[in-house]
Structure formats: structure tokens, C-alpha cells
């Protein structure tokens, strides 16, 4: 009984530590906004919503190291899993791959969660920036770190696999189509670009809707616990991979990327046809993040229990327009 109490206290303390570290930008913005309200200036400056101070924050760059290393390990492990699952003589390679990705992602998010928030995915970082959980500057630093990490992970994978496997599996990268030699010339196999785009968008939105909805709602996260939250995220990512690789069942299509950085790393290292339609793996998650953000605006605020969301994209835009209007009015009076 005493051990359980100590364990619960440790988890609660970790939540508090994470909350303080993760909401640094929000608290800073709130203090600045209160100061302006006291001075009669009820608007948000460009420096506030950009969070320009985060570029010079040691804490942000330290957190980005966790994003870099986490994404590097994610790319190395997931691409290795994808290759080995298909190479293994089994009747259900996609199911095995989905299960292993679920376990891997849950562990990596748990490892990076107390440091950076456990994004390791530009999709998640963009969604957090849109709803106002982090500043735009922090989001850009994170995404840069994720892309560098993905490239390092792909380089590590290239160093340990043979050229034959690299060529046969495109270094585990994200592909829409592949070109293979045929009896009457090259044969192109895969999905149409429009199909791949909508699969990417829907799978990305499902990940945000089903898993990060729990993470975005801090009281809900406190109730279920971070291990459960990370497991849900990993499970949904694995389901997305399983669905996108079995429903389409088309040779040449690697399945939903659901992580632009993971697709970028192998494309930079391997190149070639990995760049064909690469924009899909960025445009789909971007559209999904915007759709998820609009969904959070539709849901009544009393149902979406979190702090700092007054600094989300639409509120910032509205405040900026109001600030310009106030400035113009003052100039006219002068």
C-alpha cells in the first residue's frame, strides 16, 4: 500500500514537472498579456505569438535534442521493422509490423515526454502550435530537430544494411509508386497521388483525433496516466499502418507515413523515386492538423479542458487585426 502511494506521488510529481516545463511559453505569454491589459493594451503583438524569445531559450534547444534523438531512433527502428517484417517468412507481415511499431512508438514517446512533450513528429508539433500549446518559434525549432534526426536515423540504417536491401526496400522510406523493369519496358506500380493524399490525411487526422485528443486535455491525461496515453498513441499509429498497408494492398505503395520527418530522412539519404510525390506526406498531415484545430474550435470550450488556448491561431489573428485597427484609429485621432 505504501509503495502504491509513493508510486502515485511520483507519477503526480512527474506530471507537475512536465506541465511546468511544457507550458513555459504559455505562462510567459499570459504574463505579458496581463501586463498589457493593466496598461489598457488588450492585444497580442507579433513577438508574443511568434514566441521569438524561444529561439534564444536554452530550455527549448535542450528539449529539441530529445526530439532529434527520438526521431532518429524512430526512423531507424520503424524502417528496420518494416524491412524485417516483410523479409521474415510469415503469413501476416503487416500485422507483425503494426504491433512492433505500436510498442516502439509508445516507448519512444514515454522516453521523450518529460523532456520535450514527446512529439517526434511534425504532425503533432504543428497541431500543438495551431491550438496554442507551444509558440511558433518552438514549433519551428522542434520540426527542424525532427528533420535532422530523421536524416541521421536514415544514415544509421544505411550504414548497417546491404545495398541490395537498400534498393529493394527503398531504405524503408515512404513511396507512392515504384518503377520496376518489365518484359516490355519499365512498369509503374502503386497508388494514384490523389488516393495517397487522402489516405495520408485521414490517417493523420485519426491519430490526432483518437490519441492526441487525450493528450491535449490535461485533466484527462492526469486521469488515465501518461503510460496509458502513450500506449493509445502507439496503438493508433500501429492501426493506421496496418489499415493503410492492407486495405490498399498495392505493390509500390508503402502505406501511410503519418510522420513527414520519417519520410524526409530516407528521401534525403536515398533520393531517387522517394522524392516522387513526397509532397503528399507533408500536405496530408498539414491538412489534418488544420482540420483537427477547427474541430477543437467547434467543441464547446467547457468540454475542452486545458490552459493557454486563447493564444491559438484564430485568436491571435483576431487580436492582431484588432491591434492594427486600434493603431490606425490612434493615428487618425492624432
Secondary structure as a PSIPRED ss2 file (coil, helix, strand):
# PSIPRED VFORMAT (PSIPRED V4.0)

   1 X C   1.000  0.000  0.000
   2 X H   0.000  1.000  0.000
   3 X H   0.000  1.000  0.000
   4 X H   0.000  1.000  0.000
   5 X H   0.000  1.000  0.000
   6 X H   0.000  1.000  0.000
   7 X H   0.000  1.000  0.000
   8 X H   0.000  1.000  0.000
   9 X H   0.000  1.000  0.000
  10 X H   0.000  1.000  0.000
  11 X H   0.000  1.000  0.000
  12 X H   0.000  1.000  0.000
  13 X H   0.000  1.000  0.000
  14 X H   0.000  1.000  0.000
  15 X H   0.000  1.000  0.000
  16 X H   0.000  1.000  0.000
  17 X H   0.000  1.000  0.000
  18 X H   0.000  1.000  0.000
  19 X H   0.000  1.000  0.000
  20 X H   0.000  1.000  0.000
  21 X H   0.000  1.000  0.000
  22 X H   0.000  1.000  0.000
  23 X C   1.000  0.000  0.000
  24 X H   0.000  1.000  0.000
  25 X H   0.000  1.000  0.000
  26 X H   0.000  1.000  0.000
  27 X H   0.000  1.000  0.000
  28 X H   0.000  1.000  0.000
  29 X H   0.000  1.000  0.000
  30 X H   0.000  1.000  0.000
  31 X H   0.000  1.000  0.000
  32 X H   0.000  1.000  0.000
  33 X H   0.000  1.000  0.000
  34 X H   0.000  1.000  0.000
  35 X H   0.000  1.000  0.000
  36 X H   0.000  1.000  0.000
  37 X H   0.000  1.000  0.000
  38 X H   0.000  1.000  0.000
  39 X C   1.000  0.000  0.000
  40 X C   1.000  0.000  0.000
  41 X C   1.000  0.000  0.000
  42 X C   1.000  0.000  0.000
  43 X C   1.000  0.000  0.000
  44 X C   1.000  0.000  0.000
  45 X C   1.000  0.000  0.000
  46 X H   0.000  1.000  0.000
  47 X H   0.000  1.000  0.000
  48 X H   0.000  1.000  0.000
  49 X H   0.000  1.000  0.000
  50 X H   0.000  1.000  0.000
  51 X C   1.000  0.000  0.000
  52 X H   0.000  1.000  0.000
  53 X H   0.000  1.000  0.000
  54 X H   0.000  1.000  0.000
  55 X H   0.000  1.000  0.000
  56 X H   0.000  1.000  0.000
  57 X C   1.000  0.000  0.000
  58 X H   0.000  1.000  0.000
  59 X H   0.000  1.000  0.000
  60 X H   0.000  1.000  0.000
  61 X H   0.000  1.000  0.000
  62 X H   0.000  1.000  0.000
  63 X H   0.000  1.000  0.000
  64 X H   0.000  1.000  0.000
  65 X H   0.000  1.000  0.000
  66 X H   0.000  1.000  0.000
  67 X H   0.000  1.000  0.000
  68 X H   0.000  1.000  0.000
  69 X H   0.000  1.000  0.000
  70 X H   0.000  1.000  0.000
  71 X H   0.000  1.000  0.000
  72 X H   0.000  1.000  0.000
  73 X H   0.000  1.000  0.000
  74 X H   0.000  1.000  0.000
  75 X H   0.000  1.000  0.000
  76 X H   0.000  1.000  0.000
  77 X H   0.000  1.000  0.000
  78 X H   0.000  1.000  0.000
  79 X H   0.000  1.000  0.000
  80 X H   0.000  1.000  0.000
  81 X H   0.000  1.000  0.000
  82 X H   0.000  1.000  0.000
  83 X H   0.000  1.000  0.000
  84 X H   0.000  1.000  0.000
  85 X H   0.000  1.000  0.000
  86 X H   0.000  1.000  0.000
  87 X H   0.000  1.000  0.000
  88 X C   1.000  0.000  0.000
  89 X C   1.000  0.000  0.000
  90 X C   1.000  0.000  0.000
  91 X C   1.000  0.000  0.000
  92 X C   1.000  0.000  0.000
  93 X H   0.000  1.000  0.000
  94 X H   0.000  1.000  0.000
  95 X H   0.000  1.000  0.000
  96 X H   0.000  1.000  0.000
  97 X H   0.000  1.000  0.000
  98 X H   0.000  1.000  0.000
  99 X H   0.000  1.000  0.000
 100 X H   0.000  1.000  0.000
 101 X H   0.000  1.000  0.000
 102 X H   0.000  1.000  0.000
 103 X H   0.000  1.000  0.000
 104 X H   0.000  1.000  0.000
 105 X H   0.000  1.000  0.000
 106 X H   0.000  1.000  0.000
 107 X H   0.000  1.000  0.000
 108 X H   0.000  1.000  0.000
 109 X H   0.000  1.000  0.000
 110 X H   0.000  1.000  0.000
 111 X H   0.000  1.000  0.000
 112 X H   0.000  1.000  0.000
 113 X H   0.000  1.000  0.000
 114 X H   0.000  1.000  0.000
 115 X H   0.000  1.000  0.000
 116 X H   0.000  1.000  0.000
 117 X C   1.000  0.000  0.000
 118 X C   1.000  0.000  0.000
 119 X C   1.000  0.000  0.000
 120 X C   1.000  0.000  0.000
 121 X C   1.000  0.000  0.000
 122 X H   0.000  1.000  0.000
 123 X H   0.000  1.000  0.000
 124 X H   0.000  1.000  0.000
 125 X H   0.000  1.000  0.000
 126 X H   0.000  1.000  0.000
 127 X H   0.000  1.000  0.000
 128 X H   0.000  1.000  0.000
 129 X H   0.000  1.000  0.000
 130 X H   0.000  1.000  0.000
 131 X H   0.000  1.000  0.000
 132 X C   1.000  0.000  0.000
 133 X C   1.000  0.000  0.000
 134 X C   1.000  0.000  0.000
 135 X C   1.000  0.000  0.000
 136 X H   0.000  1.000  0.000
 137 X H   0.000  1.000  0.000
 138 X H   0.000  1.000  0.000
 139 X H   0.000  1.000  0.000
 140 X H   0.000  1.000  0.000
 141 X H   0.000  1.000  0.000
 142 X H   0.000  1.000  0.000
 143 X H   0.000  1.000  0.000
 144 X H   0.000  1.000  0.000
 145 X H   0.000  1.000  0.000
 146 X H   0.000  1.000  0.000
 147 X H   0.000  1.000  0.000
 148 X H   0.000  1.000  0.000
 149 X H   0.000  1.000  0.000
 150 X H   0.000  1.000  0.000
 151 X H   0.000  1.000  0.000
 152 X H   0.000  1.000  0.000
 153 X H   0.000  1.000  0.000
 154 X H   0.000  1.000  0.000
 155 X H   0.000  1.000  0.000
 156 X H   0.000  1.000  0.000
 157 X H   0.000  1.000  0.000
 158 X H   0.000  1.000  0.000
 159 X H   0.000  1.000  0.000
 160 X H   0.000  1.000  0.000
 161 X C   1.000  0.000  0.000
 162 X C   1.000  0.000  0.000
 163 X H   0.000  1.000  0.000
 164 X H   0.000  1.000  0.000
 165 X H   0.000  1.000  0.000
 166 X H   0.000  1.000  0.000
 167 X H   0.000  1.000  0.000
 168 X H   0.000  1.000  0.000
 169 X H   0.000  1.000  0.000
 170 X H   0.000  1.000  0.000
 171 X H   0.000  1.000  0.000
 172 X H   0.000  1.000  0.000
 173 X C   1.000  0.000  0.000
 174 X C   1.000  0.000  0.000
 175 X C   1.000  0.000  0.000
 176 X C   1.000  0.000  0.000
 177 X E   0.000  0.000  1.000
 178 X E   0.000  0.000  1.000
 179 X E   0.000  0.000  1.000
 180 X E   0.000  0.000  1.000
 181 X E   0.000  0.000  1.000
 182 X E   0.000  0.000  1.000
 183 X C   1.000  0.000  0.000
 184 X C   1.000  0.000  0.000
 185 X E   0.000  0.000  1.000
 186 X E   0.000  0.000  1.000
 187 X E   0.000  0.000  1.000
 188 X E   0.000  0.000  1.000
 189 X E   0.000  0.000  1.000
 190 X E   0.000  0.000  1.000
 191 X C   1.000  0.000  0.000
 192 X C   1.000  0.000  0.000
 193 X H   0.000  1.000  0.000
 194 X H   0.000  1.000  0.000
 195 X H   0.000  1.000  0.000
 196 X H   0.000  1.000  0.000
 197 X H   0.000  1.000  0.000
 198 X H   0.000  1.000  0.000
 199 X H   0.000  1.000  0.000
 200 X H   0.000  1.000  0.000
 201 X H   0.000  1.000  0.000
 202 X H   0.000  1.000  0.000
 203 X H   0.000  1.000  0.000
 204 X H   0.000  1.000  0.000
 205 X H   0.000  1.000  0.000
 206 X H   0.000  1.000  0.000
 207 X H   0.000  1.000  0.000
 208 X H   0.000  1.000  0.000
 209 X H   0.000  1.000  0.000
 210 X H   0.000  1.000  0.000
 211 X H   0.000  1.000  0.000
 212 X H   0.000  1.000  0.000
 213 X H   0.000  1.000  0.000
 214 X H   0.000  1.000  0.000
 215 X H   0.000  1.000  0.000
 216 X H   0.000  1.000  0.000
 217 X C   1.000  0.000  0.000
 218 X H   0.000  1.000  0.000
 219 X H   0.000  1.000  0.000
 220 X H   0.000  1.000  0.000
 221 X H   0.000  1.000  0.000
 222 X H   0.000  1.000  0.000
 223 X H   0.000  1.000  0.000
 224 X H   0.000  1.000  0.000
 225 X C   1.000  0.000  0.000
 226 X H   0.000  1.000  0.000
 227 X H   0.000  1.000  0.000
 228 X H   0.000  1.000  0.000
 229 X H   0.000  1.000  0.000
 230 X H   0.000  1.000  0.000
 231 X H   0.000  1.000  0.000
 232 X H   0.000  1.000  0.000
 233 X H   0.000  1.000  0.000
 234 X H   0.000  1.000  0.000
 235 X H   0.000  1.000  0.000
 236 X H   0.000  1.000  0.000
 237 X H   0.000  1.000  0.000
 238 X H   0.000  1.000  0.000
 239 X H   0.000  1.000  0.000
 240 X H   0.000  1.000  0.000
 241 X H   0.000  1.000  0.000
 242 X H   0.000  1.000  0.000
 243 X H   0.000  1.000  0.000
 244 X H   0.000  1.000  0.000
 245 X H   0.000  1.000  0.000
 246 X H   0.000  1.000  0.000
 247 X C   1.000  0.000  0.000
 248 X C   1.000  0.000  0.000
 249 X C   1.000  0.000  0.000
 250 X C   1.000  0.000  0.000
 251 X C   1.000  0.000  0.000
 252 X C   1.000  0.000  0.000
 253 X C   1.000  0.000  0.000
 254 X C   1.000  0.000  0.000
 255 X C   1.000  0.000  0.000
 256 X C   1.000  0.000  0.000
 257 X C   1.000  0.000  0.000
 258 X C   1.000  0.000  0.000
 259 X C   1.000  0.000  0.000
 260 X H   0.000  1.000  0.000
 261 X H   0.000  1.000  0.000
 262 X H   0.000  1.000  0.000
 263 X H   0.000  1.000  0.000
 264 X H   0.000  1.000  0.000
 265 X H   0.000  1.000  0.000
 266 X H   0.000  1.000  0.000
 267 X H   0.000  1.000  0.000
 268 X H   0.000  1.000  0.000
 269 X H   0.000  1.000  0.000
 270 X H   0.000  1.000  0.000
 271 X C   1.000  0.000  0.000
 272 X H   0.000  1.000  0.000
 273 X H   0.000  1.000  0.000
 274 X H   0.000  1.000  0.000
 275 X H   0.000  1.000  0.000
 276 X C   1.000  0.000  0.000
 277 X C   1.000  0.000  0.000
 278 X C   1.000  0.000  0.000
 279 X C   1.000  0.000  0.000
 280 X H   0.000  1.000  0.000
 281 X H   0.000  1.000  0.000
 282 X H   0.000  1.000  0.000
 283 X H   0.000  1.000  0.000
 284 X H   0.000  1.000  0.000
 285 X H   0.000  1.000  0.000
 286 X H   0.000  1.000  0.000
 287 X H   0.000  1.000  0.000
 288 X H   0.000  1.000  0.000
 289 X H   0.000  1.000  0.000
 290 X H   0.000  1.000  0.000
 291 X H   0.000  1.000  0.000
 292 X H   0.000  1.000  0.000
 293 X H   0.000  1.000  0.000
 294 X H   0.000  1.000  0.000
 295 X H   0.000  1.000  0.000
 296 X H   0.000  1.000  0.000
 297 X H   0.000  1.000  0.000
 298 X H   0.000  1.000  0.000
 299 X C   1.000  0.000  0.000
 300 X C   1.000  0.000  0.000
 301 X C   1.000  0.000  0.000
 302 X C   1.000  0.000  0.000
 303 X C   1.000  0.000  0.000
 304 X C   1.000  0.000  0.000
 305 X C   1.000  0.000  0.000
 306 X C   1.000  0.000  0.000
 307 X C   1.000  0.000  0.000
 308 X C   1.000  0.000  0.000
 309 X H   0.000  1.000  0.000
 310 X H   0.000  1.000  0.000
 311 X H   0.000  1.000  0.000
 312 X C   1.000  0.000  0.000
 313 X H   0.000  1.000  0.000
 314 X H   0.000  1.000  0.000
 315 X H   0.000  1.000  0.000
 316 X H   0.000  1.000  0.000
 317 X H   0.000  1.000  0.000
 318 X H   0.000  1.000  0.000
 319 X H   0.000  1.000  0.000
 320 X H   0.000  1.000  0.000
 321 X H   0.000  1.000  0.000
 322 X H   0.000  1.000  0.000
 323 X H   0.000  1.000  0.000
 324 X H   0.000  1.000  0.000
 325 X H   0.000  1.000  0.000
 326 X H   0.000  1.000  0.000
 327 X H   0.000  1.000  0.000
 328 X H   0.000  1.000  0.000
 329 X H   0.000  1.000  0.000
 330 X H   0.000  1.000  0.000
 331 X H   0.000  1.000  0.000
 332 X H   0.000  1.000  0.000
 333 X H   0.000  1.000  0.000
 334 X C   1.000  0.000  0.000
